[in-house]
Amino acid sequence: MPRYFTDEHEWIDVEGDSATIGITEYAQDQLGDIVFVELPTVGDEVEKGKEAAVVESVKAASDVYAPISGEVTEINSTLEDEPGLVNSSPEDDGWFFRVNVADEGELEGLMDEDAYKEFLANL
């Protein structure tokens, strides 16, 4: 399953026409202890580059942008009771939501893992 990254520090796993989205290890580390996650609602339409979720930490609140457009098909409701899961497992159990992939062409322009590592090295 290919994993893509954005320069806003979101990751996206694509499997068939479904994509799972979360924030990266780097992002959670920059935010600090996460105390609240506001997720979209199943059935919402998210648009690439637009706000799709909000993360609140002890430091600040930050928007999470949709890396691709699509309809939200599932949310990680565990985060409502356990927002700290984003800190402990940001790139696995701490995923945010899933969307159907409306346009595979939107994946072009996203970074693969090597490109993201290089991006981080230049911050």
GROMACS elastic network, one bead per residue, 0.5 to 0.9 nm:
[ bonds ]
;  ai    aj funct       b0    kb
    1    13     6  0.65704   500
    1    14     6  0.60914   500
    1    15     6  0.57882   500
    1    16     6  0.87477   500
    2    12     6  0.83492   500
    2    13     6  0.59235   500
    2    14     6  0.59105   500
    2    15     6  0.76096   500
    2   112     6  0.80682   500
    3    11     6  0.68349   500
    3    12     6  0.55758   500
    3    14     6  0.66009   500
    3   111     6  0.85994   500
    3   112     6  0.64689   500
    3   113     6  0.70482   500
    4    10     6  0.84160   500
    4    11     6  0.56487   500
    4    12     6  0.51499   500
    4    13     6  0.64655   500
    4    14     6  0.81622   500
    4   107     6  0.77540   500
    4   110     6  0.58890   500
    4   111     6  0.54025   500
    4   113     6  0.66872   500
    4   116     6  0.84293   500
    5     8     6  0.82316   500
    5     9     6  0.65365   500
    5    10     6  0.56975   500
    5    12     6  0.62820   500
    5    13     6  0.89995   500
    5    24     6  0.83062   500
    5    67     6  0.81591   500
    5   110     6  0.57721   500
    5   112     6  0.61733   500
    5   113     6  0.70244   500
    5   115     6  0.85670   500
    5   116     6  0.63600   500
    6     9     6  0.53199   500
    6    10     6  0.53881   500
    6    11     6  0.65566   500
    6    12     6  0.84788   500
    6    67     6  0.67684   500
    6   109     6  0.86675   500
    6   110     6  0.56934   500
    6   111     6  0.62097   500
    6   112     6  0.89973   500
    6   116     6  0.77455   500
    7    10     6  0.74641   500
    7   110     6  0.82597   500
    7   111     6  0.80754   500
    7   116     6  0.78319   500
    7   119     6  0.77577   500
    7   120     6  0.89734   500
    8    23     6  0.86587   500
    8    27     6  0.83845   500
    8    64     6  0.80182   500
    8    65     6  0.75349   500
    8    67     6  0.88769   500
    9    22     6  0.87582   500
    9    23     6  0.58747   500
    9    24     6  0.55217   500
    9    25     6  0.84601   500
    9    26     6  0.71666   500
    9    27     6  0.58223   500
    9    64     6  0.88166   500
    9   116     6  0.87882   500
   10    21     6  0.69476   500
   10    22     6  0.56031   500
   10    24     6  0.56108   500
   10    27     6  0.78762   500
   10    64     6  0.74486   500
   10    65     6  0.76050   500
   10    66     6  0.82502   500
   10    67     6  0.72017   500
   11    20     6  0.81584   500
   11    21     6  0.57245   500
   11    22     6  0.54356   500
   11    23     6  0.57003   500
   11    24     6  0.60542   500
   11    67     6  0.79732   500
   11    91     6  0.75155   500
   12    19     6  0.62823   500
   12    20     6  0.54662   500
   12    22     6  0.66807   500
   12    23     6  0.86428   500
   12    67     6  0.73040   500
   12    68     6  0.87769   500
   13    18     6  0.82913   500
   13    19     6  0.54026   500
   13    20     6  0.51202   500
   13    21     6  0.66539   500
   13    22     6  0.89951   500
   14    17     6  0.71254   500
   14    18     6  0.58689   500
   14    20     6  0.65656   500
   14    21     6  0.89812   500
   14   101     6  0.82576   500
   15    18     6  0.53816   500
   15    19     6  0.62135   500
   15    20     6  0.83399   500
   16    19     6  0.79699   500
   16   101     6  0.84162   500
   17    99     6  0.84538   500
   17   100     6  0.55654   500
   17   101     6  0.50864   500
   17   102     6  0.79753   500
   17   104     6  0.84971   500
   18    73     6  0.85342   500
   18    98     6  0.67563   500
   18    99     6  0.58408   500
   18   101     6  0.57130   500
   19    68     6  0.87217   500
   19    97     6  0.84067   500
   19    98     6  0.54090   500
   19    99     6  0.53829   500
   19   100     6  0.61767   500
   19   101     6  0.63838   500
   20    74     6  0.89839   500
   20    95     6  0.69335   500
   20    96     6  0.75068   500
   20    97     6  0.59435   500
   20    99     6  0.67269   500
   21    66     6  0.79317   500
   21    67     6  0.79284   500
   21    91     6  0.88984   500
   21    95     6  0.58700   500
   21    96     6  0.57352   500
   21    97     6  0.55839   500
   21    98     6  0.61319   500
   21    99     6  0.81364   500
   22    64     6  0.83766   500
   22    86     6  0.84960   500
   22    90     6  0.68832   500
   22    91     6  0.65857   500
   22    92     6  0.83717   500
   22    94     6  0.69373   500
   22    97     6  0.71885   500
   23    26     6  0.81358   500
   23    27     6  0.61036   500
   23    28     6  0.69016   500
   23    64     6  0.77283   500
   23    86     6  0.79170   500
   23    90     6  0.61412   500
   23    91     6  0.67993   500
   23    94     6  0.82754   500
   23    95     6  0.73718   500
   23    96     6  0.79751   500
   24    27     6  0.51384   500
   24    28     6  0.64158   500
   24    29     6  0.85646   500
   24    90     6  0.59480   500
   24    91     6  0.59363   500
   25    28     6  0.53383   500
   25    29     6  0.61197   500
   25    30     6  0.86692   500
   25    86     6  0.87538   500
   25    87     6  0.78067   500
   25    89     6  0.81044   500
   25    90     6  0.57263   500
   25    91     6  0.66532   500
   26    29     6  0.51345   500
   26    30     6  0.62405   500
   26    31     6  0.87482   500
   26   120     6  0.83849   500
   27    30     6  0.51238   500
   27    31     6  0.62292   500
   27    32     6  0.87598   500
   27    90     6  0.87293   500
   28    31     6  0.50609   500
   28    32     6  0.61941   500
   28    33     6  0.79000   500
   28    34     6  0.77344   500
   28    86     6  0.68807   500
   28    87     6  0.57238   500
   28    88     6  0.89676   500
   28    90     6  0.69112   500
   29    32     6  0.54403   500
   29    33     6  0.82445   500
   29    87     6  0.73599   500
   30    59     6  0.89905   500
   31    34     6  0.70177   500
   31    55     6  0.86525   500
   31    56     6  0.81555   500
   31    57     6  0.59719   500
   31    58     6  0.76737   500
   31    59     6  0.63063   500
   31    60     6  0.70449   500
   31    61     6  0.84121   500
   31    62     6  0.82740   500
   32    57     6  0.61228   500
   32    58     6  0.65270   500
   32    59     6  0.65797   500
   32    60     6  0.88473   500
   32    87     6  0.77395   500
   33    56     6  0.86295   500
   33    57     6  0.53530   500
   33    58     6  0.57577   500
   33    59     6  0.78655   500
   33    83     6  0.89564   500
   33    84     6  0.68435   500
   33    86     6  0.89358   500
   33    87     6  0.67583   500
   34    37     6  0.77149   500
   34    55     6  0.70012   500
   34    56     6  0.58018   500
   34    58     6  0.65046   500
   34    59     6  0.86537   500
   34    83     6  0.60193   500
   34    84     6  0.54883   500
   34    85     6  0.84582   500
   34    86     6  0.70883   500
   34    87     6  0.67019   500
   35    55     6  0.79382   500
   35    56     6  0.58006   500
   35    57     6  0.51594   500
   35    58     6  0.68043   500
   35    82     6  0.84122   500
   35    83     6  0.56984   500
   35    84     6  0.65357   500
   36    54     6  0.82117   500
   36    55     6  0.60039   500
   36    56     6  0.50457   500
   36    57     6  0.68346   500
   36    61     6  0.89699   500
   36    79     6  0.79390   500
   36    80     6  0.71270   500
   36    81     6  0.86652   500
   36    82     6  0.83585   500
   36    83     6  0.54564   500
   36    84     6  0.81700   500
   37    53     6  0.73750   500
   37    54     6  0.58025   500
   37    56     6  0.62431   500
   37    57     6  0.88468   500
   37    79     6  0.65196   500
   37    80     6  0.64177   500
   37    83     6  0.60115   500
   37    86     6  0.89446   500
   37    96     6  0.86112   500
   38    52     6  0.88720   500
   38    53     6  0.54699   500
   38    55     6  0.63956   500
   38    56     6  0.83262   500
   38    79     6  0.87153   500
   38    80     6  0.76701   500
   39    52     6  0.72109   500
   39    54     6  0.67992   500
   39    55     6  0.86908   500
   39    75     6  0.69828   500
   39    76     6  0.81077   500
   39    77     6  0.82537   500
   39    79     6  0.86687   500
   39    80     6  0.83904   500
   39    96     6  0.69023   500
   39    97     6  0.74019   500
   40    43     6  0.86057   500
   40    44     6  0.66262   500
   40    45     6  0.89819   500
   40    46     6  0.85097   500
   40    52     6  0.60717   500
   40    53     6  0.59112   500
   40    54     6  0.89747   500
   40    72     6  0.73879   500
   40    75     6  0.73276   500
   40    96     6  0.88411   500
   40    97     6  0.76346   500
   41    44     6  0.55325   500
   41    72     6  0.69222   500
   41    73     6  0.85857   500
   41    74     6  0.81126   500
   41    75     6  0.72753   500
   42    45     6  0.87366   500
   42    71     6  0.76987   500
   42    73     6  0.53095   500
   42    74     6  0.56687   500
   42    75     6  0.67094   500
   42    97     6  0.87272   500
   42    98     6  0.88941   500
   42    99     6  0.89261   500
   43    71     6  0.57670   500
   43    72     6  0.51771   500
   43    73     6  0.62112   500
   43    74     6  0.84271   500
   44    70     6  0.83981   500
   44    71     6  0.56484   500
   44    72     6  0.53893   500
   44    73     6  0.82914   500
   45    69     6  0.73498   500
   45    70     6  0.56467   500
   45    72     6  0.62286   500
   45    99     6  0.85912   500
   46    49     6  0.88122   500
   46    50     6  0.71163   500
   46    51     6  0.78764   500
   46    52     6  0.62398   500
   46    65     6  0.88767   500
   46    66     6  0.63842   500
   46    68     6  0.77329   500
   46    69     6  0.53195   500
   46    70     6  0.55191   500
   46    71     6  0.62053   500
   46    72     6  0.71008   500
   46    99     6  0.82599   500
   47    50     6  0.54661   500
   47    51     6  0.80044   500
   47    52     6  0.80185   500
   47    65     6  0.85408   500
   47    66     6  0.62240   500
   47    67     6  0.80732   500
   47    68     6  0.64410   500
   47    70     6  0.66721   500
   47    71     6  0.88948   500
   48    51     6  0.85588   500
   48    65     6  0.72895   500
   48    67     6  0.51573   500
   48    70     6  0.81958   500
   48   106     6  0.78726   500
   49    52     6  0.87435   500
   49    65     6  0.54156   500
   49    66     6  0.54098   500
   49    67     6  0.59468   500
   49    68     6  0.72357   500
   49    69     6  0.82883   500
   50    64     6  0.82652   500
   50    65     6  0.51871   500
   50    66     6  0.58034   500
   50    67     6  0.82958   500
   50    69     6  0.89346   500
   51    54     6  0.78092   500
   51    63     6  0.59389   500
   51    64     6  0.57188   500
   51    66     6  0.63312   500
   52    63     6  0.73713   500
   52    64     6  0.57704   500
   52    65     6  0.52795   500
   52    66     6  0.55519   500
   53    62     6  0.86103   500
   53    63     6  0.59513   500
   53    65     6  0.69005   500
   53    66     6  0.82514   500
   53    96     6  0.81170   500
   53    97     6  0.89973   500
   54    61     6  0.68339   500
   54    62     6  0.56776   500
   54    64     6  0.56036   500
   54    65     6  0.87562   500
   55    60     6  0.82947   500
   55    61     6  0.55621   500
   55    62     6  0.52412   500
   55    63     6  0.63482   500
   55    64     6  0.71087   500
   55    83     6  0.87779   500
   56    59     6  0.78017   500
   56    60     6  0.58507   500
   56    62     6  0.63169   500
   56    63     6  0.88040   500
   57    60     6  0.53165   500
   57    61     6  0.60902   500
   57    62     6  0.82696   500
   58    61     6  0.83726   500
   65    68     6  0.87977   500
   66    69     6  0.67164   500
   66    70     6  0.88346   500
   67   106     6  0.81616   500
   67   107     6  0.80910   500
   67   110     6  0.80518   500
   68    99     6  0.85155   500
   68   101     6  0.72782   500
   68   102     6  0.79236   500
   68   103     6  0.78104   500
   68   104     6  0.85405   500
   68   106     6  0.59832   500
   68   107     6  0.70069   500
   69    99     6  0.78540   500
   69   100     6  0.82005   500
   69   101     6  0.68181   500
   69   102     6  0.59889   500
   69   103     6  0.71431   500
   69   106     6  0.77734   500
   70    73     6  0.88777   500
   70    99     6  0.54209   500
   70   100     6  0.52883   500
   70   101     6  0.55099   500
   70   103     6  0.79263   500
   71    98     6  0.83124   500
   71    99     6  0.51515   500
   71   100     6  0.56411   500
   71   101     6  0.79036   500
   71   102     6  0.77465   500
   72    75     6  0.75237   500
   72    97     6  0.68949   500
   72    98     6  0.57009   500
   72   100     6  0.67796   500
   73    97     6  0.76459   500
   73    98     6  0.55709   500
   73    99     6  0.52009   500
   73   100     6  0.66933   500
   74    77     6  0.87207   500
   74    96     6  0.88167   500
   74    97     6  0.56556   500
   74    98     6  0.50979   500
   74    99     6  0.70988   500
   75    78     6  0.86577   500
   75    79     6  0.89593   500
   75    95     6  0.84165   500
   75    96     6  0.60455   500
   75    98     6  0.62800   500
   76    79     6  0.59983   500
   76    80     6  0.80408   500
   76    93     6  0.86559   500
   76    94     6  0.76878   500
   76    95     6  0.64821   500
   76    96     6  0.53405   500
   76    97     6  0.58078   500
   76    98     6  0.84201   500
   77    80     6  0.54968   500
   77    81     6  0.76501   500
   77    82     6  0.88689   500
   77    96     6  0.83403   500
   77    97     6  0.89088   500
   78    81     6  0.57135   500
   78    82     6  0.59075   500
   78    83     6  0.77348   500
   78    85     6  0.83461   500
   78    94     6  0.85071   500
   79    84     6  0.75832   500
   79    85     6  0.66612   500
   79    86     6  0.76188   500
   79    94     6  0.71856   500
   79    95     6  0.85840   500
   79    96     6  0.77337   500
   80    83     6  0.60333   500
   81    84     6  0.88494   500
   82    85     6  0.57337   500
   82    86     6  0.83336   500
   83    86     6  0.59969   500
   83    87     6  0.79114   500
   83    94     6  0.81983   500
   84    87     6  0.51909   500
   84    88     6  0.64983   500
   84    89     6  0.85962   500
   84    94     6  0.84095   500
   85    88     6  0.50263   500
   85    89     6  0.56635   500
   85    90     6  0.69752   500
   85    93     6  0.69687   500
   85    94     6  0.52271   500
   85    95     6  0.88983   500
   86    89     6  0.54423   500
   86    91     6  0.79974   500
   86    92     6  0.87628   500
   86    93     6  0.76396   500
   86    95     6  0.73722   500
   86    96     6  0.86795   500
   87    90     6  0.57131   500
   87    94     6  0.76714   500
   88    93     6  0.85162   500
   88    94     6  0.76637   500
   89    92     6  0.54615   500
   89    93     6  0.54515   500
   89    94     6  0.52055   500
   89    95     6  0.83185   500
   90    93     6  0.67394   500
   90    95     6  0.65464   500
   91    94     6  0.62726   500
   91    95     6  0.64958   500
   92    95     6  0.60494   500
   93    96     6  0.89598   500
   95    98     6  0.85002   500
   99   102     6  0.84522   500
  101   104     6  0.63334   500
  101   106     6  0.88994   500
  102   106     6  0.86444   500
  103   106     6  0.57801   500
  103   107     6  0.79470   500
  104   107     6  0.56052   500
  104   108     6  0.77345   500
  105   108     6  0.56275   500
  105   109     6  0.86392   500
  106   109     6  0.70046   500
  106   110     6  0.79393   500
  107   110     6  0.56185   500
  107   111     6  0.87385   500
  108   111     6  0.82541   500
  111   114     6  0.77970   500
  111   115     6  0.54314   500
  111   116     6  0.57071   500
  111   119     6  0.88940   500
  112   115     6  0.53610   500
  112   116     6  0.61531   500
  112   117     6  0.87432   500
  113   116     6  0.50693   500
  113   117     6  0.62027   500
  113   118     6  0.86765   500
  114   117     6  0.51591   500
  114   118     6  0.63216   500
  114   119     6  0.86090   500
  115   118     6  0.50854   500
  115   119     6  0.61063   500
  115   120     6  0.86996   500
  116   120     6  0.61786   500
  116   121     6  0.85575   500
  117   120     6  0.51097   500
  117   121     6  0.61954   500
  117   122     6  0.88119   500
  118   122     6  0.64641   500
  119   122     6  0.53537   500
  119   123     6  0.66911   500
  120   123     6  0.53192   500
